[in-house]
Amino acid sequence: MADRLTVTYQGKEFDAVQKSGQEAGSGPGKVWEVTRDGAPITSFPADGADDREAIKEKVLAWLAANEGRPAADVGRQ
């Protein structure tokens, strides 16, 4: 499993970086923290079975599901 992935959504780049949950402020276990220009947007548990495509799909699904949220609510989207 990769520990970093860049995803492009609507012409903007988002980085997914695997971190410890404590690093990301979400508790124990590994997580994927999604950022835009260094600002955290969301995180989700890292699954050892996830490959790059699965991680990309999760990030894109979250971004699509949260398009209507105010920009300040999802970081620098």
VMD Tcl script that draws the C-alpha trace (Angstrom):
set ca {
  {0.00 0.00 0.00}
  {1.28 3.47 -0.85}
  {1.62 6.07 1.89}
  {0.88 9.13 -0.27}
  {-1.45 9.77 -3.20}
  {-2.44 12.89 -5.14}
  {-5.95 13.03 -6.55}
  {-7.26 15.61 -9.00}
  {-10.90 16.63 -8.63}
  {-12.48 19.41 -10.67}
  {-9.04 20.70 -11.62}
  {-7.80 20.89 -8.01}
  {-5.21 18.64 -6.41}
  {-5.84 16.90 -3.11}
  {-3.24 14.89 -1.23}
  {-4.03 11.75 0.75}
  {-1.27 10.93 3.22}
  {-1.23 7.93 5.53}
  {-0.60 8.97 9.13}
  {-1.06 7.56 12.57}
  {-4.44 8.48 13.99}
  {-2.70 10.42 16.75}
  {-0.82 12.52 14.16}
  {-4.08 13.33 12.39}
  {-5.91 13.98 15.66}
  {-8.41 11.19 15.13}
  {-7.38 8.59 17.69}
  {-5.58 5.26 17.44}
  {-4.84 3.36 14.26}
  {-3.66 4.45 10.83}
  {-5.70 6.94 8.81}
  {-5.64 8.62 5.43}
  {-5.64 12.39 5.92}
  {-6.87 14.34 2.89}
  {-5.49 17.86 2.46}
  {-5.71 20.72 -0.02}
  {-2.76 23.13 -0.03}
  {-1.70 21.65 3.29}
  {-5.05 22.25 5.03}
  {-6.72 19.10 6.40}
  {-10.11 18.41 4.85}
  {-11.07 14.96 6.12}
  {-9.61 11.65 7.18}
  {-10.71 8.03 7.07}
  {-9.34 4.77 8.47}
  {-6.53 3.16 6.51}
  {-7.30 -0.40 5.49}
  {-4.26 -2.57 4.83}
  {-6.12 -4.12 1.89}
  {-6.65 -0.78 0.10}
  {-4.61 -0.25 -3.03}
  {-4.02 3.11 -4.74}
  {-7.22 2.82 -6.79}
  {-9.36 2.07 -3.72}
  {-7.92 5.05 -1.86}
  {-8.47 7.31 -4.87}
  {-12.10 6.14 -5.14}
  {-12.71 6.86 -1.43}
  {-11.27 10.38 -1.72}
  {-13.22 11.16 -4.90}
  {-16.44 9.80 -3.38}
  {-16.02 12.00 -0.31}
  {-15.29 15.08 -2.41}
  {-18.33 14.45 -4.64}
  {-20.60 13.85 -1.64}
  {-19.45 17.08 0.03}
  {-19.46 19.48 -2.94}
  {-22.31 21.55 -1.50}
  {-20.57 22.26 1.79}
  {-19.13 25.75 2.30}
  {-15.49 26.01 1.22}
  {-14.45 26.90 4.78}
  {-16.08 23.69 5.99}
  {-13.94 21.45 3.77}
  {-10.66 23.34 3.95}
  {-9.29 25.03 0.86}
  {-11.39 23.19 -1.66}
}
mol new
graphics top color blue
foreach p $ca { graphics top sphere $p radius 0.5 }
foreach p [lrange $ca 0 end-1] q [lrange $ca 1 end] { graphics top cylinder $p $q radius 0.2 }
display resetview
